[in-house]
Amino acid sequence: MKEILPFIHELPTRVLLITPAFFLLFMGIAVWVYRKDRKAQYEETAHLPLEQE
């Protein structure tokens, strides 16, 4: 591992902790957005501009 990332010990601790945390947050939001049970809500929202008043 030291050969792959020789500068890892030079990075601040907060960077090493925050980067994976934000990646997990991003993945969680992506999973939440693309769930199958939200498809009906997205389909309904997609047709809103086409509805007549």
mmCIF file as Biopython writes it, N, C-alpha, C and O atoms, coordinates in Angstrom:
data_model
#
loop_
_atom_site.group_PDB
_atom_site.id
_atom_site.type_symbol
_atom_site.label_atom_id
_atom_site.label_alt_id
_atom_site.label_comp_id
_atom_site.label_asym_id
_atom_site.label_entity_id
_atom_site.label_seq_id
_atom_site.pdbx_PDB_ins_code
_atom_site.Cartn_x
_atom_site.Cartn_y
_atom_site.Cartn_z
_atom_site.occupancy
_atom_site.B_iso_or_equiv
_atom_site.auth_seq_id
_atom_site.auth_asym_id
_atom_site.pdbx_PDB_model_num
ATOM 1   N N  . MET A ? 1  ? 0.829   -1.194 0.000   1.0 0.0 1  A 1 
ATOM 2   C CA . MET A ? 1  ? 0.000   0.000  0.000   1.0 0.0 1  A 1 
ATOM 3   C C  . MET A ? 1  ? 0.875   1.259  0.000   1.0 0.0 1  A 1 
ATOM 4   O O  . MET A ? 1  ? 0.515   2.267  -0.608  1.0 0.0 1  A 1 
ATOM 5   N N  . LYS A ? 2  ? 1.999   1.198  0.669   1.0 0.0 2  A 1 
ATOM 6   C CA . LYS A ? 2  ? 2.876   2.364  0.710   1.0 0.0 2  A 1 
ATOM 7   C C  . LYS A ? 2  ? 3.420   2.709  -0.667  1.0 0.0 2  A 1 
ATOM 8   O O  . LYS A ? 2  ? 3.682   3.876  -0.960  1.0 0.0 2  A 1 
ATOM 9   N N  . GLU A ? 3  ? 3.591   1.695  -1.516  1.0 0.0 3  A 1 
ATOM 10  C CA . GLU A ? 3  ? 4.098   1.957  -2.859  1.0 0.0 3  A 1 
ATOM 11  C C  . GLU A ? 3  ? 3.029   2.609  -3.731  1.0 0.0 3  A 1 
ATOM 12  O O  . GLU A ? 3  ? 3.344   3.392  -4.628  1.0 0.0 3  A 1 
ATOM 13  N N  . ILE A ? 4  ? 1.764   2.283  -3.463  1.0 0.0 4  A 1 
ATOM 14  C CA . ILE A ? 4  ? 0.664   2.816  -4.262  1.0 0.0 4  A 1 
ATOM 15  C C  . ILE A ? 4  ? 0.352   4.252  -3.872  1.0 0.0 4  A 1 
ATOM 16  O O  . ILE A ? 4  ? 0.202   5.114  -4.738  1.0 0.0 4  A 1 
ATOM 17  N N  . LEU A ? 5  ? 0.253   4.513  -2.578  1.0 0.0 5  A 1 
ATOM 18  C CA . LEU A ? 5  ? -0.070  5.855  -2.083  1.0 0.0 5  A 1 
ATOM 19  C C  . LEU A ? 5  ? 1.015   6.331  -1.113  1.0 0.0 5  A 1 
ATOM 20  O O  . LEU A ? 5  ? 0.813   6.305  0.101   1.0 0.0 5  A 1 
ATOM 21  N N  . PRO A ? 6  ? 2.153   6.761  -1.637  1.0 0.0 6  A 1 
ATOM 22  C CA . PRO A ? 6  ? 3.235   7.152  -0.739  1.0 0.0 6  A 1 
ATOM 23  C C  . PRO A ? 6  ? 2.942   8.431  0.045   1.0 0.0 6  A 1 
ATOM 24  O O  . PRO A ? 6  ? 3.557   8.661  1.086   1.0 0.0 6  A 1 
ATOM 25  N N  . PHE A ? 7  ? 2.025   9.258  -0.427  1.0 0.0 7  A 1 
ATOM 26  C CA . PHE A ? 7  ? 1.743   10.537 0.223   1.0 0.0 7  A 1 
ATOM 27  C C  . PHE A ? 7  ? 0.588   10.461 1.220   1.0 0.0 7  A 1 
ATOM 28  O O  . PHE A ? 7  ? 0.178   11.494 1.749   1.0 0.0 7  A 1 
ATOM 29  N N  . ILE A ? 8  ? 0.057   9.282  1.489   1.0 0.0 8  A 1 
ATOM 30  C CA . ILE A ? 8  ? -1.122  9.139  2.350   1.0 0.0 8  A 1 
ATOM 31  C C  . ILE A ? 8  ? -0.871  9.676  3.754   1.0 0.0 8  A 1 
ATOM 32  O O  . ILE A ? 8  ? -1.801  10.170 4.393   1.0 0.0 8  A 1 
ATOM 33  N N  . HIS A ? 9  ? 0.351   9.592  4.244   1.0 0.0 9  A 1 
ATOM 34  C CA . HIS A ? 9  ? 0.652   10.054 5.596   1.0 0.0 9  A 1 
ATOM 35  C C  . HIS A ? 9  ? 0.771   11.568 5.667   1.0 0.0 9  A 1 
ATOM 36  O O  . HIS A ? 9  ? 0.788   12.135 6.760   1.0 0.0 9  A 1 
ATOM 37  N N  . GLU A ? 10 ? 0.853   12.228 4.522   1.0 0.0 10 A 1 
ATOM 38  C CA . GLU A ? 10 ? 0.964   13.681 4.487   1.0 0.0 10 A 1 
ATOM 39  C C  . GLU A ? 10 ? -0.405  14.367 4.472   1.0 0.0 10 A 1 
ATOM 40  O O  . GLU A ? 10 ? -0.494  15.571 4.713   1.0 0.0 10 A 1 
ATOM 41  N N  . LEU A ? 11 ? -1.460  13.620 4.193   1.0 0.0 11 A 1 
ATOM 42  C CA . LEU A ? 11 ? -2.794  14.207 4.135   1.0 0.0 11 A 1 
ATOM 43  C C  . LEU A ? 11 ? -3.329  14.464 5.545   1.0 0.0 11 A 1 
ATOM 44  O O  . LEU A ? 11 ? -3.074  13.681 6.459   1.0 0.0 11 A 1 
ATOM 45  N N  . PRO A ? 12 ? -4.066  15.556 5.719   1.0 0.0 12 A 1 
ATOM 46  C CA . PRO A ? 12 ? -4.676  15.809 7.031   1.0 0.0 12 A 1 
ATOM 47  C C  . PRO A ? 12 ? -5.709  14.738 7.372   1.0 0.0 12 A 1 
ATOM 48  O O  . PRO A ? 12 ? -6.333  14.159 6.483   1.0 0.0 12 A 1 
ATOM 49  N N  . THR A ? 13 ? -5.878  14.486 8.645   1.0 0.0 13 A 1 
ATOM 50  C CA . THR A ? 13 ? -6.800  13.449 9.107   1.0 0.0 13 A 1 
ATOM 51  C C  . THR A ? 13 ? -8.220  13.735 8.664   1.0 0.0 13 A 1 
ATOM 52  O O  . THR A ? 13 ? -8.951  12.813 8.300   1.0 0.0 13 A 1 
ATOM 53  N N  . ARG A ? 14 ? -8.625  14.999 8.688   1.0 0.0 14 A 1 
ATOM 54  C CA . ARG A ? 14 ? -10.013 15.319 8.319   1.0 0.0 14 A 1 
ATOM 55  C C  . ARG A ? 14 ? -10.298 14.971 6.864   1.0 0.0 14 A 1 
ATOM 56  O O  . ARG A ? 14 ? -11.419 14.586 6.532   1.0 0.0 14 A 1 
ATOM 57  N N  . VAL A ? 15 ? -9.310  15.100 6.001   1.0 0.0 15 A 1 
ATOM 58  C CA . VAL A ? 15 ? -9.495  14.729 4.594   1.0 0.0 15 A 1 
ATOM 59  C C  . VAL A ? 15 ? -9.689  13.220 4.480   1.0 0.0 15 A 1 
ATOM 60  O O  . VAL A ? 15 ? -10.522 12.747 3.705   1.0 0.0 15 A 1 
ATOM 61  N N  . LEU A ? 16 ? -8.919  12.478 5.252   1.0 0.0 16 A 1 
ATOM 62  C CA . LEU A ? 16 ? -9.023  11.024 5.207   1.0 0.0 16 A 1 
ATOM 63  C C  . LEU A ? 16 ? -10.353 10.532 5.765   1.0 0.0 16 A 1 
ATOM 64  O O  . LEU A ? 16 ? -10.801 9.443  5.404   1.0 0.0 16 A 1 
ATOM 65  N N  . LEU A ? 17 ? -10.985 11.295 6.624   1.0 0.0 17 A 1 
ATOM 66  C CA . LEU A ? 17 ? -12.271 10.907 7.198   1.0 0.0 17 A 1 
ATOM 67  C C  . LEU A ? 17 ? -13.456 11.446 6.395   1.0 0.0 17 A 1 
ATOM 68  O O  . LEU A ? 17 ? -14.457 10.751 6.222   1.0 0.0 17 A 1 
ATOM 69  N N  . ILE A ? 18 ? -13.344 12.666 5.911   1.0 0.0 18 A 1 
ATOM 70  C CA . ILE A ? 18 ? -14.467 13.308 5.226   1.0 0.0 18 A 1 
ATOM 71  C C  . ILE A ? 18 ? -14.682 12.734 3.824   1.0 0.0 18 A 1 
ATOM 72  O O  . ILE A ? 18 ? -15.826 12.597 3.390   1.0 0.0 18 A 1 
ATOM 73  N N  . THR A ? 19 ? -13.621 12.402 3.119   1.0 0.0 19 A 1 
ATOM 74  C CA . THR A ? 19 ? -13.762 11.895 1.753   1.0 0.0 19 A 1 
ATOM 75  C C  . THR A ? 19 ? -14.601 10.621 1.689   1.0 0.0 19 A 1 
ATOM 76  O O  . THR A ? 19 ? -15.541 10.570 0.896   1.0 0.0 19 A 1 
ATOM 77  N N  . PRO A ? 20 ? -14.310 9.593  2.482   1.0 0.0 20 A 1 
ATOM 78  C CA . PRO A ? 20 ? -15.178 8.406  2.436   1.0 0.0 20 A 1 
ATOM 79  C C  . PRO A ? 20 ? -16.585 8.690  2.947   1.0 0.0 20 A 1 
ATOM 80  O O  . PRO A ? 20 ? -17.548 8.082  2.481   1.0 0.0 20 A 1 
ATOM 81  N N  . ALA A ? 21 ? -16.710 9.613  3.904   1.0 0.0 21 A 1 
ATOM 82  C CA . ALA A ? 21 ? -18.041 9.946  4.418   1.0 0.0 21 A 1 
ATOM 83  C C  . ALA A ? 21 ? -18.896 10.570 3.319   1.0 0.0 21 A 1 
ATOM 84  O O  . ALA A ? 21 ? -20.063 10.207 3.168   1.0 0.0 21 A 1 
ATOM 85  N N  . PHE A ? 22 ? -18.340 11.497 2.555   1.0 0.0 22 A 1 
ATOM 86  C CA . PHE A ? 22 ? -19.102 12.110 1.470   1.0 0.0 22 A 1 
ATOM 87  C C  . PHE A ? 22 ? -19.379 11.116 0.343   1.0 0.0 22 A 1 
ATOM 88  O O  . PHE A ? 22 ? -20.426 11.189 -0.300  1.0 0.0 22 A 1 
ATOM 89  N N  . PHE A ? 23 ? -18.464 10.199 0.102   1.0 0.0 23 A 1 
ATOM 90  C CA . PHE A ? 23 ? -18.702 9.171  -0.907  1.0 0.0 23 A 1 
ATOM 91  C C  . PHE A ? 23 ? -19.875 8.286  -0.493  1.0 0.0 23 A 1 
ATOM 92  O O  . PHE A ? 23 ? -20.736 7.972  -1.314  1.0 0.0 23 A 1 
ATOM 93  N N  . LEU A ? 24 ? -19.911 7.885  0.779   1.0 0.0 24 A 1 
ATOM 94  C CA . LEU A ? 24 ? -21.027 7.072  1.268   1.0 0.0 24 A 1 
ATOM 95  C C  . LEU A ? 24 ? -22.338 7.849  1.221   1.0 0.0 24 A 1 
ATOM 96  O O  . LEU A ? 24 ? -23.386 7.285  0.906   1.0 0.0 24 A 1 
ATOM 97  N N  . LEU A ? 25 ? -22.280 9.143  1.534   1.0 0.0 25 A 1 
ATOM 98  C CA . LEU A ? 25 ? -23.470 9.988  1.438   1.0 0.0 25 A 1 
ATOM 99  C C  . LEU A ? 25 ? -23.964 10.048 -0.013  1.0 0.0 25 A 1 
ATOM 100 O O  . LEU A ? 25 ? -25.161 9.922  -0.268  1.0 0.0 25 A 1 
ATOM 101 N N  . PHE A ? 26 ? -23.054 10.238 -0.947  1.0 0.0 26 A 1 
ATOM 102 C CA . PHE A ? 26 ? -23.400 10.272 -2.371  1.0 0.0 26 A 1 
ATOM 103 C C  . PHE A ? 26 ? -24.040 8.958  -2.815  1.0 0.0 26 A 1 
ATOM 104 O O  . PHE A ? 26 ? -25.056 8.963  -3.511  1.0 0.0 26 A 1 
ATOM 105 N N  . MET A ? 27 ? -23.451 7.844  -2.416  1.0 0.0 27 A 1 
ATOM 106 C CA . MET A ? 27 ? -23.989 6.541  -2.791  1.0 0.0 27 A 1 
ATOM 107 C C  . MET A ? 27 ? -25.367 6.322  -2.168  1.0 0.0 27 A 1 
ATOM 108 O O  . MET A ? 27 ? -26.253 5.759  -2.811  1.0 0.0 27 A 1 
ATOM 109 N N  . GLY A ? 28 ? -25.554 6.761  -0.932  1.0 0.0 28 A 1 
ATOM 110 C CA . GLY A ? 28 ? -26.854 6.638  -0.283  1.0 0.0 28 A 1 
ATOM 111 C C  . GLY A ? 28 ? -27.922 7.434  -1.003  1.0 0.0 28 A 1 
ATOM 112 O O  . GLY A ? 28 ? -29.039 6.951  -1.190  1.0 0.0 28 A 1 
ATOM 113 N N  . ILE A ? 29 ? -27.588 8.652  -1.409  1.0 0.0 29 A 1 
ATOM 114 C CA . ILE A ? 29 ? -28.551 9.484  -2.142  1.0 0.0 29 A 1 
ATOM 115 C C  . ILE A ? 29 ? -28.858 8.861  -3.501  1.0 0.0 29 A 1 
ATOM 116 O O  . ILE A ? 29 ? -30.010 8.858  -3.933  1.0 0.0 29 A 1 
ATOM 117 N N  . ALA A ? 30 ? -27.841 8.335  -4.175  1.0 0.0 30 A 1 
ATOM 118 C CA . ALA A ? 30 ? -28.058 7.698  -5.480  1.0 0.0 30 A 1 
ATOM 119 C C  . ALA A ? 30 ? -28.978 6.489  -5.352  1.0 0.0 30 A 1 
ATOM 120 O O  . ALA A ? 30 ? -29.866 6.297  -6.184  1.0 0.0 30 A 1 
ATOM 121 N N  . VAL A ? 31 ? -28.779 5.682  -4.332  1.0 0.0 31 A 1 
ATOM 122 C CA . VAL A ? 31 ? -29.650 4.514  -4.119  1.0 0.0 31 A 1 
ATOM 123 C C  . VAL A ? 31 ? -31.061 4.974  -3.810  1.0 0.0 31 A 1 
ATOM 124 O O  . VAL A ? 31 ? -32.022 4.384  -4.303  1.0 0.0 31 A 1 
ATOM 125 N N  . TRP A ? 32 ? -31.204 6.015  -3.003  1.0 0.0 32 A 1 
ATOM 126 C CA . TRP A ? 32 ? -32.528 6.531  -2.643  1.0 0.0 32 A 1 
ATOM 127 C C  . TRP A ? 32 ? -33.260 7.068  -3.879  1.0 0.0 32 A 1 
ATOM 128 O O  . TRP A ? 32 ? -34.460 6.842  -4.034  1.0 0.0 32 A 1 
ATOM 129 N N  . VAL A ? 33 ? -32.557 7.763  -4.738  1.0 0.0 33 A 1 
ATOM 130 C CA . VAL A ? 33 ? -33.180 8.361  -5.926  1.0 0.0 33 A 1 
ATOM 131 C C  . VAL A ? 33 ? -33.606 7.291  -6.920  1.0 0.0 33 A 1 
ATOM 132 O O  . VAL A ? 33 ? -34.670 7.410  -7.527  1.0 0.0 33 A 1 
ATOM 133 N N  . TYR A ? 34 ? -32.809 6.258  -7.098  1.0 0.0 34 A 1 
ATOM 134 C CA . TYR A ? 34 ? -33.082 5.260  -8.127  1.0 0.0 34 A 1 
ATOM 135 C C  . TYR A ? 34 ? -33.823 4.030  -7.615  1.0 0.0 34 A 1 
ATOM 136 O O  . TYR A ? 34 ? -33.817 2.991  -8.275  1.0 0.0 34 A 1 
ATOM 137 N N  . ARG A ? 35 ? -34.463 4.129  -6.445  1.0 0.0 35 A 1 
ATOM 138 C CA . ARG A ? 35 ? -35.258 2.993  -5.948  1.0 0.0 35 A 1 
ATOM 139 C C  . ARG A ? 35 ? -36.440 2.750  -6.873  1.0 0.0 35 A 1 
ATOM 140 O O  . ARG A ? 35 ? -36.955 3.680  -7.494  1.0 0.0 35 A 1 
ATOM 141 N N  . LYS A ? 36 ? -36.863 1.500  -6.961  1.0 0.0 36 A 1 
ATOM 142 C CA . LYS A ? 36 ? -37.976 1.153  -7.851  1.0 0.0 36 A 1 
ATOM 143 C C  . LYS A ? 36 ? -39.300 1.698  -7.338  1.0 0.0 36 A 1 
ATOM 144 O O  . LYS A ? 36 ? -40.179 2.014  -8.140  1.0 0.0 36 A 1 
ATOM 145 N N  . ASP A ? 37 ? -39.466 1.816  -6.031  1.0 0.0 37 A 1 
ATOM 146 C CA . ASP A ? 37 ? -40.750 2.280  -5.510  1.0 0.0 37 A 1 
ATOM 147 C C  . ASP A ? 37 ? -40.962 3.778  -5.725  1.0 0.0 37 A 1 
ATOM 148 O O  . ASP A ? 37 ? -42.061 4.272  -5.470  1.0 0.0 37 A 1 
ATOM 149 N N  . ARG A ? 38 ? -39.960 4.511  -6.182  1.0 0.0 38 A 1 
ATOM 150 C CA . ARG A ? 38 ? -40.121 5.939  -6.485  1.0 0.0 38 A 1 
ATOM 151 C C  . ARG A ? 38 ? -40.486 6.168  -7.958  1.0 0.0 38 A 1 
ATOM 152 O O  . ARG A ? 38 ? -40.725 7.307  -8.359  1.0 0.0 38 A 1 
ATOM 153 N N  . LYS A ? 39 ? -40.530 5.119  -8.752  1.0 0.0 39 A 1 
ATOM 154 C CA . LYS A ? 39 ? -40.789 5.260  -10.180 1.0 0.0 39 A 1 
ATOM 155 C C  . LYS A ? 39 ? -42.156 5.897  -10.438 1.0 0.0 39 A 1 
ATOM 156 O O  . LYS A ? 39 ? -42.289 6.746  -11.320 1.0 0.0 39 A 1 
ATOM 157 N N  . ALA A ? 40 ? -43.158 5.495  -9.680  1.0 0.0 40 A 1 
ATOM 158 C CA . ALA A ? 40 ? -44.503 6.056  -9.877  1.0 0.0 40 A 1 
ATOM 159 C C  . ALA A ? 40 ? -44.507 7.556  -9.593  1.0 0.0 40 A 1 
ATOM 160 O O  . ALA A ? 40 ? -45.158 8.317  -10.309 1.0 0.0 40 A 1 
ATOM 161 N N  . GLN A ? 41 ? -43.805 7.979  -8.583  1.0 0.0 41 A 1 
ATOM 162 C CA . GLN A ? 41 ? -43.747 9.403  -8.265  1.0 0.0 41 A 1 
ATOM 163 C C  . GLN A ? 41 ? -43.054 10.181 -9.387  1.0 0.0 41 A 1 
ATOM 164 O O  . GLN A ? 41 ? -43.495 11.275 -9.740  1.0 0.0 41 A 1 
ATOM 165 N N  . TYR A ? 42 ? -41.986 9.635  -9.944  1.0 0.0 42 A 1 
ATOM 166 C CA . TYR A ? 42 ? -41.289 10.309 -11.033 1.0 0.0 42 A 1 
ATOM 167 C C  . TYR A ? 42 ? -42.142 10.355 -12.298 1.0 0.0 42 A 1 
ATOM 168 O O  . TYR A ? 42 ? -42.112 11.345 -13.030 1.0 0.0 42 A 1 
ATOM 169 N N  . GLU A ? 43 ? -42.892 9.308  -12.555 1.0 0.0 43 A 1 
ATOM 170 C CA . GLU A ? 43 ? -43.765 9.304  -13.731 1.0 0.0 43 A 1 
ATOM 171 C C  . GLU A ? 43 ? -44.858 10.362 -13.585 1.0 0.0 43 A 1 
ATOM 172 O O  . GLU A ? 43 ? -45.177 11.066 -14.543 1.0 0.0 43 A 1 
ATOM 173 N N  . GLU A ? 44 ? -45.425 10.470 -12.399 1.0 0.0 44 A 1 
ATOM 174 C CA . GLU A ? 44 ? -46.455 11.476 -12.142 1.0 0.0 44 A 1 
ATOM 175 C C  . GLU A ? 44 ? -45.881 12.889 -12.300 1.0 0.0 44 A 1 
ATOM 176 O O  . GLU A ? 44 ? -46.523 13.763 -12.883 1.0 0.0 44 A 1 
ATOM 177 N N  . THR A ? 45 ? -44.696 13.101 -11.789 1.0 0.0 45 A 1 
ATOM 178 C CA . THR A ? 45 ? -44.051 14.405 -11.891 1.0 0.0 45 A 1 
ATOM 179 C C  . THR A ? 45 ? -43.696 14.730 -13.340 1.0 0.0 45 A 1 
ATOM 180 O O  . THR A ? 45 ? -43.747 15.893 -13.738 1.0 0.0 45 A 1 
ATOM 181 N N  . ALA A ? 46 ? -43.344 13.739 -14.119 1.0 0.0 46 A 1 
ATOM 182 C CA . ALA A ? 46 ? -42.976 13.974 -15.518 1.0 0.0 46 A 1 
ATOM 183 C C  . ALA A ? 46 ? -44.154 14.458 -16.332 1.0 0.0 46 A 1 
ATOM 184 O O  . ALA A ? 46 ? -43.961 15.164 -17.322 1.0 0.0 46 A 1 
ATOM 185 N N  . HIS A ? 47 ? -45.383 14.101 -15.945 1.0 0.0 47 A 1 
ATOM 186 C CA . HIS A ? 47 ? -46.560 14.486 -16.720 1.0 0.0 47 A 1 
ATOM 187 C C  . HIS A ? 47 ? -47.184 15.804 -16.256 1.0 0.0 47 A 1 
ATOM 188 O O  . HIS A ? 47 ? -48.134 16.285 -16.873 1.0 0.0 47 A 1 
ATOM 189 N N  . LEU A ? 48 ? -46.666 16.387 -15.189 1.0 0.0 48 A 1 
ATOM 190 C CA . LEU A ? 48 ? -47.229 17.641 -14.685 1.0 0.0 48 A 1 
ATOM 191 C C  . LEU A ? 48 ? -47.201 18.778 -15.720 1.0 0.0 48 A 1 
ATOM 192 O O  . LEU A ? 48 ? -48.203 19.482 -15.848 1.0 0.0 48 A 1 
ATOM 193 N N  . PRO A ? 49 ? -46.119 18.988 -16.453 1.0 0.0 49 A 1 
ATOM 194 C CA . PRO A ? 49 ? -46.128 20.091 -17.421 1.0 0.0 49 A 1 
ATOM 195 C C  . PRO A ? 49 ? -47.129 19.877 -18.572 1.0 0.0 49 A 1 
ATOM 196 O O  . PRO A ? 49 ? -47.494 20.835 -19.254 1.0 0.0 49 A 1 
ATOM 197 N N  . LEU A ? 50 ? -47.567 18.648 -18.790 1.0 0.0 50 A 1 
ATOM 198 C CA . LEU A ? 50 ? -48.458 18.363 -19.898 1.0 0.0 50 A 1 
ATOM 199 C C  . LEU A ? 50 ? -49.939 18.519 -19.527 1.0 0.0 50 A 1 
ATOM 200 O O  . LEU A ? 50 ? -50.794 18.560 -20.412 1.0 0.0 50 A 1 
ATOM 201 N N  . GLU A ? 51 ? -50.244 18.605 -18.243 1.0 0.0 51 A 1 
ATOM 202 C CA . GLU A ? 51 ? -51.637 18.695 -17.813 1.0 0.0 51 A 1 
ATOM 203 C C  . GLU A ? 51 ? -52.219 20.080 -18.110 1.0 0.0 51 A 1 
ATOM 204 O O  . GLU A ? 51 ? -51.544 21.100 -17.976 1.0 0.0 51 A 1 
ATOM 205 N N  . GLN A ? 52 ? -53.481 20.082 -18.513 1.0 0.0 52 A 1 
ATOM 206 C CA . GLN A ? 52 ? -54.183 21.339 -18.782 1.0 0.0 52 A 1 
ATOM 207 C C  . GLN A ? 52 ? -54.876 21.800 -17.491 1.0 0.0 52 A 1 
ATOM 208 O O  . GLN A ? 52 ? -55.324 20.987 -16.682 1.0 0.0 52 A 1 
ATOM 209 N N  . GLU A ? 53 ? -54.950 23.108 -17.324 1.0 0.0 53 A 1 
ATOM 210 C CA . GLU A ? 53 ? -55.615 23.626 -16.127 1.0 0.0 53 A 1 
ATOM 211 C C  . GLU A ? 53 ? -57.113 23.696 -16.290 1.0 0.0 53 A 1 
ATOM 212 O O  . GLU A ? 53 ? -57.815 24.111 -15.368 1.0 0.0 53 A 1 
#
